Amino acid sequence: MITFYEITEAYLEDEAYVEAEIFVNKASPFINSVSDITIILRYRATFAKVLDSNRKFIEAAVRYHELSTTVNANVRLICRDKYQW
């Protein structure tokens, strides 16, 4: 899971959006087995970024909205500062 996520981030940094989408989709089946909230939030934020980068704006907006409403304000602030999403 972490490896797929790290590869996705690397592709996003290189603006290789199609490849990033491939690896974020490979990580999708494993996210349900993860219990660490930080990893789950990072995955969700990355997935939204991939959708946004691929010009799937409505789907990205839905993901961003879900992300913003699923965690309390303190966790959002901590993650935003730490992972800059």
C-alpha positions as CSV (number, residue, x, y, z in Angstrom):
1,M,0.0,0.0,0.0
2,I,2.7,2.5,1.0
3,T,4.8,1.7,-2.1
4,F,1.8,2.3,-4.4
5,Y,1.2,5.6,-2.6
6,E,4.8,6.7,-2.8
7,I,5.0,5.8,-6.5
8,T,1.7,7.8,-7.1
9,E,3.2,10.8,-5.4
10,A,6.4,10.6,-7.4
11,Y,4.4,10.5,-10.7
12,L,2.3,13.5,-9.5
13,E,5.4,15.5,-8.8
14,D,6.7,14.6,-12.4
15,E,3.2,15.6,-13.8
16,A,2.7,12.1,-15.1
17,Y,-0.9,12.0,-14.3
18,V,-2.0,8.9,-16.2
19,E,0.7,6.8,-14.5
20,A,-0.3,8.3,-11.1
21,E,-3.8,7.2,-11.7
22,I,-2.7,3.6,-12.5
23,F,-0.8,3.3,-9.2
24,V,-3.5,5.0,-7.1
25,N,-6.0,2.5,-8.5
26,K,-3.6,-0.3,-7.7
27,A,-3.6,0.9,-4.1
28,S,-7.4,1.0,-3.9
29,P,-8.1,-2.6,-3.0
30,F,-5.7,-2.4,0.0
31,I,-7.0,0.7,1.6
32,N,-9.8,-1.1,3.5
33,S,-7.2,-3.2,5.3
34,V,-5.3,-0.1,6.6
35,S,-6.0,1.0,10.1
36,D,-3.7,4.0,10.3
37,I,-5.8,7.2,9.8
38,T,-2.8,9.1,8.4
39,I,-2.3,6.7,5.6
40,I,-6.0,6.6,4.8
41,L,-6.1,10.4,4.7
42,R,-3.0,10.6,2.5
43,Y,-4.5,8.1,0.1
44,R,-7.8,9.9,-0.1
45,A,-6.0,13.3,-0.7
46,T,-3.7,11.7,-3.3
47,F,-6.7,10.1,-5.1
48,A,-8.5,13.5,-5.2
49,K,-5.3,15.1,-6.6
50,V,-5.1,12.4,-9.3
51,L,-8.7,13.0,-10.3
52,D,-8.1,16.8,-10.3
53,S,-4.9,16.4,-12.4
54,N,-6.7,14.3,-14.9
55,R,-9.4,17.0,-15.3
56,K,-12.1,14.9,-13.6
57,F,-13.1,17.9,-11.7
58,I,-16.6,16.8,-10.5
59,E,-15.2,13.5,-9.2
60,A,-12.3,15.3,-7.6
61,A,-14.6,17.8,-5.9
62,V,-16.7,14.9,-4.5
63,R,-13.5,13.3,-3.1
64,Y,-12.3,16.6,-1.6
65,H,-15.7,17.2,0.0
66,E,-15.8,13.6,1.4
67,L,-12.3,14.1,2.8
68,S,-13.2,17.4,4.4
69,T,-16.3,16.1,6.1
70,T,-14.9,12.7,7.3
71,V,-12.4,13.9,9.9
72,N,-12.6,16.4,12.7
73,A,-11.0,19.9,12.4
74,N,-8.0,19.0,14.5
75,V,-7.0,16.1,12.4
76,R,-7.5,18.0,9.2
77,L,-5.2,20.8,10.4
78,I,-2.5,18.4,11.5
79,C,-2.5,16.6,8.2
80,R,-2.7,19.7,6.1
81,D,0.3,21.2,7.9
82,K,2.3,17.9,7.8
83,Y,1.5,16.7,4.3
84,Q,0.6,20.0,2.6
85,W,-2.5,18.9,0.7
